Structures are given as structure tokens and as C-alpha cells.
Amino acid sequence: MRTTEISRKTGETDILVKLDLDGSGKAEIDTGVGFLDHMLELFTRHGRFDLTVSCRGDTRVDDHHSTEDIGIALGQAFDRALGDRKGITRYGQMILPMDESLILSAVDLSGRGFLAYDLRLMTEKVGTFDTELGEEFFRALAMNARMTLHIRQLDGRNSHHILEGAFKSVARSLRAAVKPDPDCAGEIPSTKGVL
């Protein structure tokens, strides 16, 4: 069973994440940040994960702590659910069109956290959400999931479409990477013998 539950409580946030890598795309999301709720719902659907996220955060200050800490907890959930990473495909990539936007993402579940992020957002906000928080979320996710993650904007002008394309593209890349590889069942997909 590739499922896990992460609880994270700080002076700024109180978060619960439940993740099933082999789900059907069911989402129960309540972060207190409307735009992030929307992004995580479509992330869940496109990744075909089952995901529950609840967060009570200091959004009276802004959405930064909630967004980053949810990325941390979700990354930890992926890391734990993957276990020793035996038998996984390991790599995934997607070039995803979202209206005028075109977003490339590539994932390596390498055991090493790294983010290369190249989105050129035209606005500082989408609704009340600070667009710079997209990078904070994906950095926290990549570092705590111990994965290499590249996200690149190939085209686009609308900030909502660009961010939505990024969440969908990363979900699809992760969906491919976490999938069991029948040709390598029980094997660590690395010449090192460990990820």
C-alpha cells in the first residue's frame, strides 16, 4: 500500500495531508487559500492520486506560510509513500497546453531535492494569491519529496493559465514517475542500488 498520512504543526500552520499514490483522483482540499485549493484539486485529478489536505494557517498575515508548509507536508507524503522506491518508473515528463500557455515539466524521483523553475508570470496576483508563491510551493514539494523537478514555460501570457498548466503538468509527470514499472519489479531503478 503506497499510502501515508503527514501531520505538521508549527506556530504558523496546522496541516494534515493524506496521500494514496494509487488512487483515482479523489480530492478533499481545504487549505484556507482559495486558489491553492483549486490547484491541488486539479493536481489530484491529473495525477490520479487520492489526496486530502487540510490547513489552518495564519492567512490573516498572507498565504505564504500556508502555501509553503503545504508543499513541505505534501513532499514528505510523497517521500514516505514511495518508501525505498523499488520498482517505480522513476522518471516522468509532460508538455501540457493550457489555452495559450504551454508548460513543460520533468521529474526524477532521484532521492535528491532540486527545483529548476522558469515561469514568467505577467501579474503579481491571481485573485488574492501572490503568484510568486507558486515557486515557493514547488520548491518545498521538490526538496521534501527528494525529487528533481524542472518546470519551464514554453509559451503563455495569462498568469492563471500558466500556474494551472504547471500544476497539471507536474501532476502528470509525477503520475508517470511513481507508476510501477513491470520490467523492474522489486528493483531500485539506479545503478547505485539506492535512491
WOCORSUL-V110216 format. One record per residue. N is the residue number from 1. NEAR is the number of other ideal C-beta (glycine too) atoms within 8 Angstrom. Layout:
# WOCORSUL-V110216
N:NEAR / N:NEAR
This chain:
# WOCORSUL-V110216
1:2 / 2:10 / 3:9 / 4:9 / 5:9 / 6:14 / 7:7 / 8:12 / 9:6 / 10:8 / 11:2 / 12:8 / 13:14 / 14:9 / 15:15 / 16:11 / 17:16 / 18:12 / 19:16 / 20:11 / 21:11 / 22:4 / 23:11 / 24:5 / 25:11 / 26:8 / 27:11 / 28:8 / 29:11 / 30:8 / 31:14 / 32:8 / 33:13 / 34:8 / 35:10 / 36:15 / 37:11 / 38:9 / 39:11 / 40:15 / 41:10 / 42:12 / 43:14 / 44:16 / 45:10 / 46:12 / 47:11 / 48:8 / 49:13 / 50:12 / 51:17 / 52:11 / 53:15 / 54:9 / 55:15 / 56:6 / 57:15 / 58:8 / 59:9 / 60:3 / 61:6 / 62:6 / 63:13 / 64:10 / 65:13 / 66:17 / 67:14 / 68:12 / 69:16 / 70:18 / 71:15 / 72:13 / 73:14 / 74:16 / 75:15 / 76:13 / 77:14 / 78:16 / 79:10 / 80:9 / 81:12 / 82:12 / 83:7 / 84:7 / 85:11 / 86:8 / 87:9 / 88:13 / 89:11 / 90:12 / 91:10 / 92:14 / 93:10 / 94:11 / 95:9 / 96:12 / 97:7 / 98:13 / 99:6 / 100:8 / 101:15 / 102:12 / 103:18 / 104:14 / 105:16 / 106:10 / 107:16 / 108:9 / 109:15 / 110:10 / 111:7 / 112:7 / 113:10 / 114:8 / 115:12 / 116:8 / 117:8 / 118:7 / 119:13 / 120:7 / 121:11 / 122:6 / 123:7 / 124:6 / 125:9 / 126:9 / 127:6 / 128:6 / 129:12 / 130:9 / 131:12 / 132:8 / 133:13 / 134:11 / 135:10 / 136:12 / 137:13 / 138:15 / 139:11 / 140:14 / 141:14 / 142:14 / 143:11 / 144:15 / 145:13 / 146:11 / 147:14 / 148:10 / 149:14 / 150:10 / 151:16 / 152:10 / 153:14 / 154:8 / 155:6 / 156:14 / 157:7 / 158:10 / 159:11 / 160:7 / 161:13 / 162:17 / 163:14 / 164:13 / 165:15 / 166:15 / 167:13 / 168:14 / 169:15 / 170:15 / 171:15 / 172:14 / 173:14 / 174:12 / 175:13 / 176:13 / 177:15 / 178:13 / 179:9 / 180:7 / 181:11 / 182:5 / 183:4 / 184:8 / 185:8 / 186:5 / 187:7 / 188:10 / 189:11 / 190:9 / 191:3 / 192:6 / 193:5 / 194:7 / 195:11
